[in-house]
Structures are given as structure tokens and as C-alpha cells.
């Protein structure tokens, strides 16, 4: 256990109570770090840093320190940082190559010889040239700087491309934005989080969407209306009174109306995350006629879905509102075999239920019950928008099977390579991604992968795995809160915790009841619900937990209904 993690655990043991309100940061990798609450804008304030340029007669170490500090000033393509470079280095240094994010307070400088300085940091995460965020494992990372004197002043003659920022300052200099892609049916939008400086975000989003591609792990699970033949005519997007002008190449004129409308949709929805209210697509300064297409909005009932001794349905106050047909069918299964996990489909007419014997069954609102899988050791099932019920044994993470409503099933290739066990797995409400809580060697980790489907929506395989967070202690459960945020629950020693994990951003933690067994979400990052081993239901209220109900046997998951 790391020094910082041990301190968090000791503090948690001293302050644990039924309602837990203290807040601490959980790392996406390595030791626990202080974090900011997750908000709709990613928790970033409207902060603009104006770093200082090189001071006269500064030492080599002071020049390197000043150069790193100037990474907080993106104006003029990091013009202040470039002042620390020689003319030749300025010609080749690429500030937009990426961002290295390090643990605050971990930076260390050593000078091997005059004019040669190594900066060593504890790496937390990286952002690549496309704005994609990735967590990093524990370990020190060195960066070499070469300096020489120019007119009697030390300047950097060789520097690593990109900028280096501590974890706290990163979220002030960069903000998170969503590139919007379609699912394979062209009916739902799927967010792909990127990080850009706010001052250039409008252009950066357009460049990444039109001339770029989805992040590699998501690539085969989504589609885009933009093709390599249709690129930006200019890599600058003017904005006037909330209207962005996106200039495209001449080939855009030959596209059919449906494709233009889909392009318009992606641009509008993506640029809206940067405050743009309208988008004009232009070719040779002429506006292309296009209209955004309707897209399905995914949401769930805001009330917890629970099973008690007497009923199954939505909990409102002290009453449970039954689901016509389905509640009686689930209660019938529970009475005969017991129910230990339940997930409801978007249409609210089918439930995936793990029974007391450990098998998984499909329960329909018409009362019919059919076996999906009877393998031993199955974890809680999950159901996708195409009514495939996914199952996997806890000790065989690669053995993921999706069962269709007609009784057929498919074994998904490429499932969770390298995992030794799996505790939880849930498909996103748009059906394009699946998240899992796995044991990666000896450390519980939250992974996500894209789902590759055929034209009928049948899942075929999982794409590249993306590590979202490494958790201390023991992982218990994971759930989707909305289209871009997960919650994971676990225990460190005798301290429970819940982590909110943006898909493509830094995670944050709240202490939680130590005996948490299940986590479920609402319609936004702050809507987290927990069930304890004793059957108590807790609802998140800011940074604390409010007891809502007792004698809850199962806290069920909900797939999103189309709004």
C-alpha cells in the first residue's frame, strides 16, 4: 500500500459514520490524490494563467522551471514557453504534441552537468495530440533538457515535445469537450471526450471531428458522417455571436442530403459542448443547406429500481410503483429461486435476472421465463438495447456470452484480455460500449471497450480495452451514471469508497458505507445510489450519503429508455 493511500485509509477509519460526507480524491492510477467534484463542465473554472517569461541571468534550473510553468499559458501557441527556447529549438518544439500530467509535488530536477537538466515526475496521465486522455501506471518518468547560452542568457536548446502540467493545474488550463459520433444504427449519439484549451476549443473540436477519427478503443463501435474525402478547407473555425463557420473542401458539395444532415448533427452537438449555439457548413464561403437529424436521447427513471420481500418496482418515498406485468413475473422468479441481481431493459418489458442458484434467466412482462445461461459463478447480468443478455463467470473474464431473445447466443471474441477475474460488467445505454470491473493482476481496475456489432445489432466482439481507473483495495461493482460517466464501488481496509470516473478524464472519490454491495446510477454524474450488505439504500446528496430505505434485497440496474 502506498504512503498516500495508507494516510487516506487511516483517516477514513477514524471518521466513518452512517452518513459519510468527507471527500477525497481517488487516483485513476497509483496512489490516491486530491480531486475536484465532477460537475457538468468537468469541474473546471474559467481560469486563465499568465505565466512569466525568462528572468535576466536565470540559472539553467530556473529556466527549465520557468519553461514548465509556462505550460499553463496556451495563448499564442504557448508563446511564453517558447521564449525559454533558443531560436532553433523554437522551430522544432511542438507544444500541441500532447500533455504530460504529473502528481502534484512530485517534480524533481537534477543537473548532471552544466546545461543538462533532468526533470523527474510521478506520471499520472497523458493527453495525446488529438486531445484523448489516458491514465498511466505508477512510476517515475524522466525528461531531459539541454541548454546553451545565447547572448549570455541560458536558453533551452532541446526540450521534449508537448507540455508538462501538474494534476491540479491541468483542469484549469484544459477543459473537456465531447466529440459526437453515431452508433451503427445512426440513431444515437456517442460521446468521445477530448481535452483542449478553451481559447482554441472550437477549432480543435472541428479539426478532431472532421479531419480526425474516434479514439482507437471506440473506433469500431461507432460511425461518422465525415470521410477522408471531406476535410476542412481551412484549419480555423471563426465564431460570431455563437455561430461557428466550418469551411469544408469542395467535395462536400457532392454529398447526398442525408449525409450532410448527419454531418450537421455531429458538428452542432460536438461544438455545443464549447458553447456554440449554431453551425454553418460552408464551401467556398457558400452555406451548405443541412438540418440536424433527430437523435434518440437516453434516460432512465429517476427513482431507484428495487426488489423487496413483497414487491419489485420504482421506489418513491416509502411506496413502490410496480411495473405492469414485469413486477409480478420477477416476483414469481424470486419466490421460486430467489433473485440476487436484476437489470431492466429500455422498454421495461424484459429483465435479466440472476437467480439464487447462480443461473441467469430472461423474465418477460407476459410472465414467461427462459434460461439464458446456467454456467457456475456468473456475475450479475447486463442487457443491451437489442435485448441481448450478457453473462460471464467471475473466474473466466474472457468467456463473455450474449444471449438473444430468440434463444440463440454468441461468444464474444477478444473479451477482457489479461484480466484474471471480473466482478461486474455493464453495457452502456447506447449499446456501443461495455464497462467492467476486473482484477488486473493483483489490482482491481475499471476497463471499457467498444462493442462491434453486425447490421442487425448482434454483438460480435469487443474492441481494444481502455483502462479508466485502477482502484485500491477490493472492487465491488461498477455502473453507468450517464453516457460518459461511470461509478465504481469498493473497500480499502475497512473504508468503503465510490469513485466517479469520466470515460476519458480524471476520477474523483467519495467515502461510502463500508459494506456496500451494489452501485447504480441516475441520469447525471451526481446521481449515485448504493445498497449495503444489510439492505440499506443510500442516495448521494452532494458529498454525503442519505439513507433512503431499508430491507432492500436487490438494487436493480436500468437500461436507458428512448426520450
N, C-alpha and C positions, 0 to 999 in steps of 0.2 A: 504494500500500500504506500503511495507517495506521501511526502510530508504534508502537502496542501490538502490532500484527501483526508489524511488522518485528522487534521485540525477540524475539517468540516464534520466528520463523524462524531468527534468528541463533543463539539458544540451542539450537534443535533441530539445526542443522548441527554444532554443537560437540560434541553428546552422542549422536548417532545411533550405534546399535550393532545387532547382530543381535537381541538381546533388549532391548526398549525398555521402561523402567519409569518414566520420568518422566511426570508427569501435569500437564496444563494445561487451562485452560477454553477452550472454543470458544464464540463467541457464537451466539445464534440470529439475530443481525443485527449488521452492523457489525464493529467490532474484536473481537479475541479477549479474553475476560475470564476471570478465575479462576473455576473452578466446583467443585461438590461431586460426588463419585461418585454415580451413580444406584443407589439401593437400593430394596428392596420398598416402603418407605414414602416414596419420593421424596427420601430423603436429609435429611429434616428431623428435628431433635432435638426433645425435649419442652421447649421454651424458652418462658418467659412473661416478657415485659418489663413493668416497672412504670415508665413514664415520669414525669418530674417535671412539675408544673403550673407556671404562670407565677410567676416570681420578682418580688418587690416592686421597683418602679421600673425594670423591664426596658425596654430601648430597643425601638423598633419592630422592628429587625432581630432582636433576641433573642427577641421574641415570635413572630415568624414561624419562626425556627429551632426554638423550643420546640414550636410547633404541628406542624411537620413531624415532629419527633422523637416526638411523642405519637401519631403514626400507628402506632407499634409496640404500642400498648396498646388492643386492641379491647374490653376489658371495659366493660360499661355503655354499649354503643353508642358507643365512643370518648369516654367521659365526660371523660377528662383533656384530650383535644384540644378538647373543647367549652368547657373552662374558659378557653381563649385567645380565645374569641369574645365579641362583645357579645351581649346578650340577643336582639336582633333577628336577628343572624346565626345564632345557635344555633337559631332557629326554622326557618330555611330551609336550613341546611347539611345535605347528605345524605352521610354518610360511606360508606354502602354503594353509592354510585353507581358505584364502581369503584376500581381501584388503578393508579397510575402507577408503573412500576418504572424506575429510572434507574441509569446506570453509576456505581458507587461512586467517590467523589472528584470527580464532575463538577458537583456542585451549586454554583451561584454566585448571590449576592444583590447586587442593585443597588438604590439608593434614589434615585429620580428627584426626589422631593420629600418633605417630612416627612409621614409617614403613607401613603406609596405605595411599595411594595417589589415588585420583580420577581424571582422565583426562576427561574433558567435551568438546565436539566438536559440531559444527553445521554440521550435516551429509549431504553430497552432493550425494554420490553414493556408491555402493559397487561392488566388483568383487568377484564372488564365487570361489570355488576350481577348477572349470572347466574353469575359465577364462571369464565367462559371466558377462557382465556389466549391472547393474540395477540402475536407478535413485532412489532417496529417497525423501520423503516428508520433509517439514520443521520441525525443532525441534532439541532440544539439545539431545545428546546421551552421557551417561557416561560410562567410562571404569575404572574398579577397578584394582589396582596393590597392591600386598602385597610384602613387602621387609623384609629382615633379614640380619644380619651381618655375613659375612664369613671371618674369619681371620682379623677382624677389618674393613672390607670394606662392604659397603652396596651393596646387590645384590637383584634382583627381584626373589622372590620365587613363585609368582603366577602372570601370565600375560594372557590376552585374546589371543586366537589363532589368527593367521593372523597378518598382519602388518597394520599400520596406516600411511597414507600419505596425505599431503595437495594437493589440486586440481591441482596446478601448477606443483609440482614435480612428480605427478603420471605419466604424459605423457612422462616424461623423463626416469623414471625407468621401465615403462611398455610400450610396443608397441602393436598396434592392428594387428591381423592376421585374415585370413579368413579360416575357415573350409568349405570345399566344399561338399555339398550334391546334390543329383539328385532330380529333380521334379519327380512326379509319372510316367511320360512317359519315364524316363531315357534319355531324350534328352537335358535337360537344367541343368545347374549347379546353385545352390542357395547358396549364401554366408551366413555363420553364424559367426559373429565377436566374437573373443576371445582376451583377453589381457594377454600377457606373458612377462617376462623379456627376452630381446633379447639374452642373453647369453645361455638360455635354450630353446629358442623358437622352434627349430627343434624337439627336443624330446617332448616338451609339445604339439605341434601340432599333432604329430604322436600318442601320448598316447590318446589325446582327441578324435581323429578321429577313431582310431582302437578299443580302449577299452571303449570309451565313447559313447555318443549319442547326437543328436541335442538338443539345448536348449528347455525347456519344451513347450514354446509357439509355436515353429516351428515343434515340434516332429511329429505331424500327417499330416503335409503338405509336407514333403519331405521323400525320401528314401535313404538308404545307402547300399553299397555292403558289408559292414563289419557286420558280425553277431557275437553274443556272443560266438559261437563255434570257431571263428577265432580271436585269440588275439595276442598280442605281446609276443614273446618268451623272450624278454628282454626289460625292460623299459629304454632303452638308444639307441639313434639313432646316430651312428657315421656319420660324414660328411667329405668327402675327395674331395677337389677341386670342390665343388659344387654338389657332388653326395652324396645323403643320402642313407644309408643302413638300411632298415627296416626289422628286423627279426621277422617272424611270426611263430606261432605254427604249428606243423606237420599236423594238419587237413587242412591247406591251400592247401596241395598237392591234395586233393580230389575234389577241386572246379572245375567247368567247366570253359572253356576259357573265356566265356563272363563275368562271374563274376570276374575273375582275371583281365580282361581288365578294368572293371569298378573300381575295387579297385585301379589299377594303376592310373587311371584317377583322382580319388579323392585325392590320395596321391600327385601326381605331381602338381595338381592345388592348393592344400592346402599349400604344402611346398614351392611352388613358391613365396608365399607371405612373406617367410622368406629368400628369396634369393637362394633357391635350384634350380638348373637347371635340375637335373635328379634324378630319384629314382630307386634303386634296391630293389625289394622284395626278401627276402631270407628265405629259410627253411633249417636249419642245414648247414648254410653257402653256400648253393647252390642257385643260382639265379633262380627265377621262370620266365618262359617265359611269358611276358604280354606286351600289347601295349595299349596305351591310346586310348579311343574311341572318335570319332568326337562328339563334343557338339555344340549346337546352341549358337551363340553369339548374344545378344540382343542389338540393337542400334536404334536410331531414326534419322530422317533427322535433320541436324544441324541448319536448318533455322526455324524461328518461323512459326507456322501454324496459320493463322489469317483469320477472316471474316471482310470485309469492306462493305461499302454500295454497291459496284459493283462487288466484287469478293470474292472467298474463295480459299485459297491455301497457298503455301510457299512464304514467303516474302524474297526477295533478293534485297537489295538496296531499290529502290523505286518501284520495279516491283513485281507482284505476279504471281507465276507459278501455273497454275491450275492443279488439279488432274483429269485426264481423266474420264469423266462420273460423278464422285462423286461431283466435284465442282458445276456443273450445278444442280445436284439433291439437294444439300444443299441450293443453292441459291433459288431454287424453294420453298423449305420449308420456307426459310426466308422471301420471298416475300409474301407468303400467311399467315403465322402465326407469323413470327419473330423468330429469334434464339437467345437464351441467353447463351447457353453453348454447346460445341461440344467436343467429343473425337473420334479420328480416330483409327481404328483397325490396327493391324500389317500389314495386307495385303493391306491396303489402298483402300479397296473396300466397306467398311461399316463405317458409322459414327453413333454414338449415339448423338442425338440432343435433348436438352430441348427447346421446342418452347415457344413463347410468352404467350401462355395460361397456361404454367406451366407443361404440359404433356411432356412425353419423347417418341420419335419416333426413329425407325431404318430406316436409309436412305442408300440405296444401289447405287452402281455405275451404275446399269442398270436403275435407275430412280424410282424404286419402293420405296414407303414409307409405313411403317406399324407401328401401335401404339404398344408401349411396355408397357406403364403404364400411367394412367391418374389420379392417386391419387393427391390430392391437396398438395401444399407445398413441392414438390420434389426438392431436391438439384441437382446439376449438375451430370449427369450420368457418369458411367465409364464402359468400355468394356474390357473383359478379352481375353486371347489368343484363347479361344474356342468360341468366338463371343457371349458370354452371356453378356447382358447389365444389369448392376446393378443399381437399384434405391432404394431410401429411402426418406421418408418425413423428413424435418428438425426437426419436433417436435416429431418424433417417431423413434429414432435410432435403436430400435430392429426390426423394420419392414422392413428388407432388403429383396428385391426380385430380383432374377436373371432371366431374360427372354432370352430364347434360340432363335436361328434364325428360328426355325420351329413354333414359336408362343407359345410354352409351357413355363412354368415358375416354379420356385421353391422358396419357402420361406426358407431362411437360418436360421437355429436354432442357438441360442447362440450368436446373433449379439449384440455387444457393451453393455454388461450388466452394469447397473449403470449409463449410460450416460443419461442426461436429454434432450439434443438436439444435433444435428450434423450439421456442416457447410459444410464439404467436405469429400469425400471418393474416393479413387483411388486404383485400383488393380495394383500390381507390374507387370512389363513387362514379367516376367517369369510365372505369374499366380499363384504363391504359397502363396502370402501374400497380404493383403489389409490394407491400412493405412486410418485413419480417424482423422478429427479434430472435437472433441466433447466438449461439456460442461460437465465437471465432477463436479457436484455440482454448484459452482459459478466460477470455474476456467477453462479456455479453455485448453485442453490437446490434445497432439498428441498420438494416440494409433496405434498399429499394431497387427494383428492377422494372424495366418496361415489359409489357405483355405483348407478344407478337401473335396476331390473330389472322385467321383467313377471312375471306369475304363474307362469310356467314356469322362471324364473331366468335368462332370456335378458337379457344386459346391453343397455340401450337408449342410455344417455348417461351422462356424468359430471356430477355436480353442481358446486356452487361450489368453486373451488380455495382451499385453505388453505395459506398459507406457514408452514412449520415451522422452517426454518433457511436462512440464507444462508451459504455456505461461501467461504473464501478459496481462492486457487489454482485447481486443477483438480479437479473432481469425477470419481470413477471408478465407484462402484457404490453401491447402496442395497439394504437387505434388512430384512424384518420380523424382529424378535427375539421378540416375543410380541404379544399383542393390542393393546398400547398403546405399544410402543416400536420405533423404527427405528434402524438403524445405517447411516451413510454413510461412505464412504472417499474419500480424495483426497490430493493432494500440494500443498504450498506450497513453491515453490522446489525444494529437494532434501529436504524433510522430509515424510514421509508422516504421515497422521493418520486416526483413526477417530473419528467423532462418534456418541454415543448420544443419540437425540432422542425424548423422550416426545412423544406426539401430544397437545399441549396443555400444554407445560411447557418450562422451560429446558433447553438441551442441555449436554452435557459432552464433553470430548475426551481421547483418549489419543494419544500419538505411536505411529507404526506403521512397519513396513518401507517404505522409500521406493518400492519397485517393486510395491506392492500392486495387484492386478488385479481381485480378487473378494472380496466380503464375504458371509458367510452367518450365520444365527443359530441359536440353540438354542431353549430353552423359557423363558428369562428374560433380563432385560437384560444380565447379565454374560456370557452365553454367545455370544461372538463368535468367528468363525473367518475367517482371511484366507488367500488364496493369493497368492504373489508371482509376478512375471514368470518367475522361474527355476523355478517349480513347487514351491516350498516351502510347506508348510501350517503355519500358526501358530494356536495356540489361546490365547484370553485367560485369564490367570491373575492375577486382581486387576487391578493396573495395569501388568502386564508381559505379554509375549508369549512363549509357549513353543513351540519348534519341535517339530512332531509328526511330520511326514513329508516326504519329498522325492519328486520325479518325479510330482507330481500334475498331470495335464493339464487337468482341469476340476474345480472345486469347485462341486458342484450345489446347487440350492435345493430345499427340501422344502415342500410344502403340508401343512397340519395334518391329521392323522388324527383321527377322532372317538373320544373316550375315554369 
